[in-house]
Amino acid sequence: MAVVIFLILLAVAAAVVVSVVKSNQRRALERKERELAPVRQFAFEDVTALGEELQLLDIEMAGRELDPGEHADYQRALDAYESAKRAADKITEPEHVKGVTEILEDGKYAMACVRARVAGLPLPTRRPPCFFDPRHGLSVEDVPYTPPGGAQRDVPACQLDAERVRAGAEPDIRKVMVGNRRVPYFQGGRAYQPYAAGYFGGFGPMDWMFMGLLFGGGFDGLGDGIGAIGEGLGEGIGSIGDGIGGMFDGIGDMFDGFDF
């Protein structure tokens, strides 16, 4: 009889462990979704921005017969927009955002090529997008910039932001929410690395960018995330320990009542 009771209680203890593990997994998935949501929204906003630029380009090209080169670049930009939309719809991990921004970068360059061909100008040198906000389009030059709490480094800037920096004014930086603070996207934490890598990774070493992402203002957010993970693990282990301990206390009490 005692052995049967022991096996029953052991089965119940195992069920408690499984329940706690599933609960921790659910919380981990919820945490992952909270971290992914703003980055996914970032990607969708950039896709929308490219679509709006294409609408403006369509108005500019209205009534004009495109030559083969102009038509090819214009089609390339349209294809990039459609591909980026499909890729954005399939984002389930922060890493997937890199594929979206790579496509968007190509689409923006294709649009710049269309405008250059129509104006009778040489094709633009392929440069990275504006560091301060990739939606600004291709950069025109590198400018010295010191991010909050970081070291000065040269970053690619669009014409307007380059002028702002030279005048000592604040560039038009895209911001994100980290906790209750608005910070530059490049200091938003690890989740924004793939976003930046898709836009800038094809133009050489990304060390300066990743240093800003990891060790700038977003480091506090990263530390909070690690702390939350640690707390979750601690709670889960504690719950499992408490559950098993309670079960075996019960087992001990039951066996105290038996005379072997």
Phi and psi in degrees as a GROMACS rama.xvg file:
@    title "Ramachandran Plot"
@    xaxis  label "Phi"
@    yaxis  label "Psi"
@TYPE xy
-61.3619  -39.0365  ALA-2
-65.1121  -39.442  VAL-3
-62.7251  -46.033  VAL-4
-62.5366  -40.1482  ILE-5
-60.4137  -44.8501  PHE-6
-65.8363  -38.3182  LEU-7
-63.4719  -46.1506  ILE-8
-66.0115  -34.8246  LEU-9
-65.1315  -39.0038  LEU-10
-65.4012  -39.9558  ALA-11
-64.7211  -40.5374  VAL-12
-61.4102  -40.895  ALA-13
-63.4829  -38.6332  ALA-14
-64.1071  -37.9393  ALA-15
-62.7383  -43.9807  VAL-16
-60.5522  -46.3789  VAL-17
-60.7662  -41.4481  VAL-18
-63.2743  -43.4357  SER-19
-65.973  -41.6873  VAL-20
-61.8866  -44.1265  VAL-21
-63.6423  -38.7591  LYS-22
-63.3866  -41.1727  SER-23
-66.0784  -39.024  ASN-24
-63.412  -40.2502  GLN-25
-63.6588  -43.0968  ARG-26
-64.2497  -36.9898  ARG-27
-64.4771  -40.7596  ALA-28
-65.6395  -39.6591  LEU-29
-64.5156  -40.1534  GLU-30
-64.6281  -42.3269  ARG-31
-60.8783  -41.9299  LYS-32
-65.9811  -38.3557  GLU-33
-62.7377  -38.2237  ARG-34
-72.9068  -34.7302  GLU-35
-76.8745  -34.0713  LEU-36
-52.4966  -49.6946  ALA-37
-67.3727  -32.6254  PRO-38
-70.6459  -40.9047  VAL-39
-60.8597  -43.1668  ARG-40
-61.5895  -38.5594  GLN-41
-55.7027  -47.9839  PHE-42
-62.5966  -43.2736  ALA-43
-62.9939  -39.7645  PHE-44
-63.0481  -38.1155  GLU-45
-69.5206  -36.8677  ASP-46
-63.664  -43.5458  VAL-47
-61.7031  -40.178  THR-48
-62.4508  -41.1452  ALA-49
-64.7839  -39.1644  LEU-50
-61.4997  -41.0554  GLY-51
-66.036  -37.8916  GLU-52
-64.5024  -38.4309  GLU-53
-65.3456  -36.2257  LEU-54
-62.6201  -42.3508  GLN-55
-64.5163  -40.125  LEU-56
-64.5307  -37.6264  LEU-57
-62.0901  -39.3892  ASP-58
-65.1429  -41.5891  ILE-59
-62.5129  -36.242  GLU-60
-88.9865  -2.13623  MET-61
-57.014  128.811  ALA-62
80.2785  1.27861  GLY-63
-101.41  135.742  ARG-64
-83.7593  115.105  GLU-65
-82.1402  135.825  LEU-66
-77.6668  172.09  ASP-67
-55.981  -40.8348  PRO-68
-66.9565  -44.325  GLY-69
-62.3219  -43.3133  GLU-70
-64.1324  -41.1426  HIS-71
-63.4353  -44.6195  ALA-72
-68.4418  -37.4668  ASP-73
-64.7104  -42.1213  TYR-74
-65.8894  -36.447  GLN-75
-62.148  -40.5281  ARG-76
-66.1884  -41.8452  ALA-77
-63.0472  -43.2861  LEU-78
-63.0212  -38.2173  ASP-79
-63.1104  -41.3469  ALA-80
-62.0396  -46.8418  TYR-81
-64.8621  -41.1569  GLU-82
-65.9386  -39.9508  SER-83
-65.0439  -38.4527  ALA-84
-61.3312  -46.0824  LYS-85
-64.4416  -41.558  ARG-86
-65.9783  -38.8319  ALA-87
-65.2373  -35.2854  ALA-88
-66.12  -19.9661  ASP-89
-102.708  10.5271  LYS-90
-69.3572  119.477  ILE-91
-127.439  -8.45688  THR-92
-136.848  149.237  GLU-93
-54.3686  -34.0947  PRO-94
-61.6607  -26.9669  GLU-95
-67.4631  -22.5751  HIS-96
-64.9501  -29.6482  VAL-97
-57.6556  -42.1701  LYS-98
-63.1052  -36.9005  GLY-99
-66.0729  -48.3229  VAL-100
-71.6843  -26.989  THR-101
-62.3824  -43.9664  GLU-102
-64.5538  -43.0562  ILE-103
-62.9259  -40.6684  LEU-104
-59.546  -42.2908  GLU-105
-65.4311  -40.2497  ASP-106
-63.5526  -39.7002  GLY-107
-65.0988  -39.3786  LYS-108
-67.0223  -39.2432  TYR-109
-60.6206  -39.9523  ALA-110
-64.6888  -40.4621  MET-111
-62.2414  -35.5815  ALA-112
-67.4456  -39.6384  CYS-113
-58.5733  -50.5929  VAL-114
-62.8521  -38.3241  ARG-115
-65.7204  -43.6505  ALA-116
-62.6144  -44.3158  ARG-117
-63.0798  -36.1391  VAL-118
-82.6231  -2.53639  ALA-119
73.7991  24.815  GLY-120
-102.315  160.288  LEU-121
-61.3088  153.504  PRO-122
-61.3525  139.628  LEU-123
-67.7458  146.611  PRO-124
-63.5695  135.415  THR-125
-76.7331  106.567  ARG-126
-115.165  161.727  ARG-127
-67.0349  161.563  PRO-128
-65.4916  173.059  PRO-129
-63.0947  126.147  CYS-130
-61.7315  -36.9314  PHE-131
-70.9669  -30.5095  PHE-132
-163.574  106.267  ASP-133
-57.4709  -19.9983  PRO-134
-67.2084  -15.594  ARG-135
-69.2282  -14.7268  HIS-136
97.1023  -163.162  GLY-137
-61.5912  141.972  LEU-138
-77.2984  159.026  SER-139
-114.064  -18.2905  VAL-140
-165.486  166.858  GLU-141
-97.6868  138.281  ASP-142
-128.449  149.301  VAL-143
-73.1029  133.275  PRO-144
-143.931  137.49  TYR-145
-114.211  106.274  THR-146
-70.332  157.893  PRO-147
-55.0626  123.553  PRO-148
75.0245  9.02224  GLY-149
-120.431  -174.527  GLY-150
-99.0573  156.36  ALA-151
-67.442  139.37  GLN-152
-150.609  156.726  ARG-153
-82.8896  130.619  ASP-154
-129.722  150.583  VAL-155
-72.5763  138.123  PRO-156
-137.389  147.479  ALA-157
-72.2323  173.411  CYS-158
-59.6175  -46.8519  GLN-159
-65.7231  -42.4771  LEU-160
-70.9589  -33.7522  ASP-161
-61.6067  -40.8717  ALA-162
-65.5745  -40.5581  GLU-163
-62.1492  -45.6274  ARG-164
-62.8744  -44.4252  VAL-165
-62.7501  -30.9787  ARG-166
-84.461  -0.0804782  ALA-167
80.4046  13.3433  GLY-168
-94.7383  164.74  ALA-169
-75.876  128.196  GLU-170
-67.7846  164.617  PRO-171
-82.1937  84.1164  ASP-172
-88.8777  136.316  ILE-173
-76.8613  131.821  ARG-174
-111.982  156.085  LYS-175
-134.629  160.89  VAL-176
-90.726  126.309  MET-177
-123.153  106.311  VAL-178
66.3087  -121.592  GLY-179
-107.956  19.9538  ASN-180
-119.453  147.002  ARG-181
-96.8491  123.639  ARG-182
-130.815  159.721  VAL-183
-56.18  143.644  PRO-184
-56.8778  -32.4253  TYR-185
-75.4056  -2.64701  PHE-186
-117.506  24.0101  GLN-187
-85.2082  -6.50893  GLY-188
111.44  179.164  GLY-189
-58.4041  -33.3349  ARG-190
-60.7825  -22.9701  ALA-191
-91.8779  -2.42717  TYR-192
-58.3133  -51.4181  GLN-193
-60.611  -36.0292  PRO-194
-57.4044  -49.5629  TYR-195
-69.1806  -38.9111  ALA-196
-62.7146  -36.2503  ALA-197
-63.8187  -36.8972  GLY-198
-79.3536  -40.1872  TYR-199
-112.778  -14.3372  PHE-200
-64.3083  -23.3206  GLY-201
-83.0115  4.37725  GLY-202
-115.613  20.3081  PHE-203
119.997  -171.733  GLY-204
-56.4131  140.294  PRO-205
-107.282  15.1403  MET-206
-56.6807  -42.6383  ASP-207
-64.3575  -35.8851  TRP-208
-70.1969  -46.5784  MET-209
-68.0548  -31.0807  PHE-210
-62.6124  -40.1721  MET-211
-65.5509  -39.8197  GLY-212
-66.887  -41.7305  LEU-213
-88.7636  -36.5753  LEU-214
-119.963  13.8675  PHE-215
-91.9399  -145.125  GLY-216
-62.5613  -21.44  GLY-217
-77.1887  -4.21895  GLY-218
-64.8409  -34.1488  PHE-219
-61.4127  -42.7012  ASP-220
-63.9667  -38.4855  GLY-221
-65.2712  -41.6328  LEU-222
-63.7  -39.2015  GLY-223
-61.4637  -40.5628  ASP-224
-63.6749  -43.7397  GLY-225
-64.3355  -39.1591  ILE-226
-62.8909  -40.7899  GLY-227
-64.7136  -39.4618  ALA-228
-62.569  -44.1527  ILE-229
-61.8602  -41.6363  GLY-230
-63.632  -41.1875  GLU-231
-62.3066  -43.5368  GLY-232
-63.0957  -42.076  LEU-233
-62.6905  -42.5479  GLY-234
-63.9764  -42.639  GLU-235
-63.9391  -46.6588  GLY-236
-64.4361  -39.8826  ILE-237
-63.8821  -41.2875  GLY-238
-63.9543  -43.2843  SER-239
-62.5291  -46.1832  ILE-240
-61.9386  -43.6309  GLY-241
-63.0262  -42.752  ASP-242
-63.7538  -47.6925  GLY-243
-66.7409  -41.3472  ILE-244
-60.8538  -42.4073  GLY-245
-62.7395  -41.0089  GLY-246
-62.5194  -45.9458  MET-247
-73.568  -25.9813  PHE-248
-62.6679  -41.9921  ASP-249
-63.9602  -40.67  GLY-250
-61.4296  -43.333  ILE-251
-61.932  -42.6758  GLY-252
-61.5929  -40.5169  ASP-253
-65.8564  -42.4722  MET-254
-69.4558  -23.7556  PHE-255
-63.8278  -26.0983  ASP-256
-82.9386  -5.31164  GLY-257
-103.727  144.925  PHE-258
-105.829  104.273  ASP-259
